[in-house]
Amino acid sequence: MFSDPTVDALALASIQGITAEVVDESTVDIVFASASPEQLYDATYHVRIVPSHIWGGMAPDEWLADTATSRIIGTGPYRLTSWDQPISLRLDASGMNGHRPALNALVWNFQSDPDAAANLLLSHAVDVMEAVPPPRREEVVADPELRVVSYPSAVYGFLAFNLDGRSVLGRRAVRRALARAVDREVIAPAVVGPGTAVPRGPMSRLLWVNDDGIAQLPFDTVAARAELVADGWILNGTQWERNGTALAFDILVPSTSRSRQLMAEALQEAWRLQGVRVTITSVDFPVFLERLRERRFDSYLGAFLDEPSARGLADQWSTDGWDMGNYGRYANPVFDSLALLADATANAADAKRLWVEALSVLNEDAPAIFLFTPVNVAGVNQRIEGVTINPYSWLEDVVTWGVRPR
């Protein structure tokens, strides 16, 4: 069903050539067209079991238009009972298989503004907030009726360059110099918060290809200046220039992310001290996305949420990803070929070695500066106990949550 182009599933490309056959009521045989280190992921993460007695009588091209809650079912301990889009959603315990979770109901209150969501938590109007923005965490810690629960994040943040050849950022030496001039180990935790790590490449610390062997450009302002001098730049007072062109550019940031705005300001100051003039443009998130798609930026501060797969790296950084997440249009045939080879290698250890090599090549080109992979901090009312969170599926352990007896 998920391979039906009418459904147009997001993972359509990842499940092409995979067939499934029902063996009995509890067994399915899944056959792949070729071996890869992520077969289990492809067979389970992208798709959901769709009961034929619910959806079988409706044409797939009608599915998206049908939002009846009676058709939205699952195999877990809760059932969807109401959905007021886009305001709230309620799940009630079902007692499936004789097991009833400790919490009788779960109710979501959807907020597009993280600060507004934090205000609801701090006013005790809600009991749990999945990820409290870093600037609001101290308020949660200071509230005796609340506590924080930390867990690793699958997000990584970065500053990506527009590699248009007409821009100063299209020059490899300039990007390498800019990367060397940033002390990420100091900036990342100072801006994003304690526990923040510096990624070795375009990935969170959770991704399976993450490895100490990935080569990176170290913080080295002397080497940064040497890169610029070798590329023909001259330090004219406090400003680098080349053939009458100043080394200057803009950083595009979404106004909805206070952390990214603070990160842009930290980078701006680091580069100012090295003779680089940087401006910051803050726009609403829809405008931010529009400008990325239209490539109307010099650089931008972005953040990606990893899936438990390395395949997304190609969408974000390969030539094939130019019409997807590779907004800066980075292109390196060596990276592309290594990524393809890694994806086609059945043995996970061999595939990881290829990814390490590919990511080392990417880092040498510096199409982006990989800045942070944070620790998520959930805000939890003290009356809710047993809260643990899986960053890839944070509802996985919700059956263990309960209300503390008064």
N, C-alpha and C positions, 0 to 999 in steps of 0.2 A: 504494500500500500504506500509506504513512504517513498518508494522509487517511482511512483506514478507522477509524471510531470504535471498532471492536472492539480495535484496537491501542492506541488512546488515547495517541497520541504527544504529547509535551510541546508540540511546535510545531504542534499541530493547527490552532489558530486562525490561525496565520501562513501556512499553506499551503492554506487553503480557496480553492476556485476555480481552483487551478493544475492544469493537465493536462499529462501527459507522453506522448510517442509515440515509440517506437523507429523510427529511420530506417534504421539499419544497425547492424552489430555494434559500432561505435565512435561512433555519433551518436544523440543524443536531442533532440527538439524539445520545448521547454517553453513553454507558453502561459499568460499571466497574464490574469486577469479585468480588471485595471486596472493602470495604470502607477504605479510608485513608485520612489524613489531607491535602494531596497534590493532590487531584483529578483534580482540575482546572489546576494546573501546568502540570500534566501529559497529560491532554487533549489538551493543547494549546502550551506549550513551545517546546516540542520535535518534533512536526510535522508541516508541511506546506501544504497548499492546493495545490494539483497538478492537473491542469486542464486536463481532459481526452481528450479534443480536440487537445491538444499539445502533450501529452505523451502517450495517450492510444494506439496508433498504433505501439508502440515500445516495445519490450520485456524488462522487468526490468533489465536483465543482460547486456543490451546494453546501459543503461542510463549513466553510468560513462564515457563511451568512447565518448559520444556525448556532445561537448562543444559549439555547435552553439548558438550564442547569441540570435537568434530568438526563441529558446526554453526556455530561462531564462526570465520569466516574473513574475510580482507581482501585488499586488492590491494597491500599493502606488502611489504617485504623480510623480514618476520618472520611466524611462525605461532604461535598459542597452542598450547602443548603440555601445560600443567597449570595448574589453578586450584583452590587450596585456600581456599575462601571462609571467612571474610574475612581470611585470614592472608597468603597469598602468591599470586603469579601468575608464570608463566614463559613467555617467548617465545623461540623458537629461530629462527635465521636460516634462510630458505627457499631462498635463491639464485634467487629468481624473476627471470625474464627475463635470466638469465645474470649478474645482479649480486648479489654477496654482500657484505653490510656487514662492517665491520671487527670488530665485536663479534659473537661467535657466539651469545650468549644475553643476554637481559635478564631480570632477576628482581626483582620488586617485593616489598618487605616492608611490609605495611600497618600503620600505627600511628594510633590515634585521638588520641593525646596528642602534640603537637608536641615537647614536651620529651623524651619517650621516643624519638622519632625522632632528635632531635639527639644523644642519648646514643649511639645506634647509630652515627651518623656519627663522633662523637668517639672512639669505641672502635675505629673502623676495621672494624666489622662490616658496614658498607655503604659503597659508593663515592660515591653521589650522593644529596643531599637537595635536593629541588626548591626549597623555601623555608625557610631557617633562621629561627627566631623572632628578632626583634631583640635580646632579652636574651642570646642565645647566640652571636651573631655574633663577638664578640671572642674567644671560645674557639676558634672555627674559624680565625680569622686567626692566632692564637697557635700553632696546631698546625703544625709544619713539614711534616707529611705531607698537609696539606689546603690548599686555596685556595678563594677565593670567586669566583663568577661573577655579576655584576650584570646585571639586565635589567628593563625597565619592567614595572610591574604593571598588570593590568586591573581592580584592586580600588580601590574608594573607600570611605572610612570616614566616618561621620556620627553626629551625635546628633539623633534625631528626637523630636518632642514629641507627646504625646497631646492632640489638639485638642478633647477633650471640653469643651463649653461651661461645665461646672460647675467646671473646673479653672482655676487662675491661668494655666496655659499655653494655655488656649483664647483668651486675650486677645492680639491681634496685637501690641499695643504692648509687652507683656511679652516676647514671643518676639524681637521686633526689638531690644529693649534687651539681652537676653541675648546675641544674636548680635554686637552691637556691642561687648560687653564682653570678647570673647575675641580675644586676639592670636594668630590661627591661624598666622601666619608664624613665630612663635617657638615655639609649642607643638608644632606638627606634627613638625618635624625633631628637636626635643628628645626627644619621646616615641617616635616611630616609627623614627627613624634618619636618617643623612645621605642626601641625595638625595630625601627626601620632599617632595612638592609639595602646595600647598593647592589643592584643586579649585575651579573657578569655579561649580560646581553639582553635581548628582547624577551625577557621571561621573568616570571615570579620565582621565588625560591622553591616553589612546589613542583615545577615542571620537571619531568623525569630526565630531560637532557641537561639540566643544570649541572655544571661540573667546574671544579677548580682549574681544570686545564684550559678553559677558554681564555685566549689571549685578550688583554685589554690595554688601552692606552692609559698609562698611569698619570696621576697629577704631577706635573712638572712644568712650571712656568718658564724655566730656562729653555727647555726643549720646545715649548710652545713658541717662544720668540724666535728660536732657530728655524722652526718650520716656516714662519712668515718671512724671515729674511731670505731664506733659500727660494721662496716663491716670488721674490721681487718686491716685497713690502718694505717701506721705510717708516720708521717711527719719527713723525714730525711733531716735536713737542710731546704732547700726550695722546696723539692720535696716529694710528697706522694708516698709511696711504700707499696707493699703487697706481702709477700713471694718472694721478689726479683724482682717483676714486678713493673715498674714505672707506675704511672697514666699519660699516654700520649696517644694522638690519633691525627688523621688528620681530617681536614674539607675540603670537596670537594666543589668547587664553580665553576659556569660557568663564563668564562672570559668575556662573553658578558654583564654581569650585574655588573656595577661598584658599585651599592648599596650593592649587596650581598658580594662583595669583601671587602668593607668597614665594613660591619657588621661582617664578619669573623675576621677581624683585631681587632675590638672592643671586640669580645668574646675572642679572643686569649689573649688580654691584661688583661681582667677581670680574666680569669682563671690562667694566669701566676702569678698574685698577690696572688692567693690562692694555689699555689704550684702544678699547673697542667701544663704539657708541651704540647703545641698544635702546630701543623704545618698546613699550608694551601696549598692545591693543586688546582691550577686554570687551567681549561681545556676548549677547545672549546665546544660549547653547544652540538653538536652531540656526542662527546666523553663523556660529562657529562651524557647524557641520556643513552648511552651504558653502562657506569659503574654503573648507578643506576639499570638498568635491570639485570646486571650480579652480582649485590651486591658487587662490588669491591670498597668499601668505608668503612671508620669508621663512619663518619657522613657526612651529606651534608646540604647545605643551599638551601632550596627549596621555591617555591611560588606556591600557587594554586589559581585559579580563581573560586570563588563560583558561582554556579548557584543559582537561588532563591529556592533551595531545600536542605534539610538536608540529603537527601539520599546519596549524594556523600561522606559523612563522613564515611559511611561503606566501600566504595570502597578504601578510603585512609587509614583507620585505623583498619578495622576488619580483622579477619582471612580470610574471603571470598575475601578480597582485596589483598591477597599476590601476585596474578598474575596481579594486576592492579596498583594502586598507592601506595600500602603499601610496599614500597621497603625495609624498615627496618625490616619487618616481625614481627610487634607488634602483640601479641595475648593475649587476656584476655577474657575468656568465659562470664564473667559478662558484660563487655562492649558489646560483640557480642549479647547477649540475650536482653539486654536493647535496643540496636539499632533496633533489629528485632521487638521487642514489640512496640517501638515508631512508627515504619513505618506502623504497622498494626492497630494502634489506630486511630479511626475515628475522635475523638474530638481533635482539635488542641491544646487546653490548656492542656489536659491530655498528649498528645504526647510531648509537650514541656517540661513538668515536667520529663518525662522519659528521654528525651535527656539531660536535665540538670544533672540528676543522672548519665547517661552514661558518659558524658564528665568529670564529677567530678572524676569518677573512672579512666578514661584515664589520667587525669592530675596527679593523685596520683602515677601512674606508671612511669610518665615522659618518654614516648617513644620519645618525642620531646620537644623542648622549643619553644613556640609560641611567636614570637618576635615582629611582627608589622602588622598593617593593615593601609595602608597609605591613604592620601588624594591625589587623582589624580589632576594634574595641566595641563590643556590644554594651549597651546600657540596659541594666536589668533591675526591676523593682525587687527589693529584698524579700517580698512575699512569694516570689517565684523561685523554686529551688530545682536543682538537678540540671541546670542549663549547660550543655556542651554544644559546640557548633562545628560541623564539618564545612570547610569553606567551599567545597564543590557542591554540597547538598545540605544546606543548613537545617532542613527539616528532618533529616535522617534520624536524629536522636530526640525529636520532640516528644516521642512517647515516654521518655524518661523525665520530662518536665512535670512539675506539680506545684500546688499551692501550699506554702508553709502553714502548718496548723497555728492558729492564734493562741 
